[in-house]
């Protein structure tokens, strides 16, 4: 499958319908962009639990890492709600 979308002036995109369906993404869901070894990115819908999402992204986390990522996640979430 190949789909094309355009980045707006606010760096936003519209997720093509076929991609939305493949990801089972819904309004309000978060997506994670995971860098691959070749420099490309894989996009995944974020599971309800942050820890599962981080494991899917391939991040082995220490307690310090988890607290940092969780803080960044919550700060980003607050930005989105504003």
Buried (B, 14 or more C-beta within 10 A) or exposed (E): EEEEEEEEEEEEEEBBEEBBEEBEBEEEBBEBEBEEEEEEEEEBBBBEEBEEBBEBBEEEBEEEEBEEBBEEBEEEEEEEEE
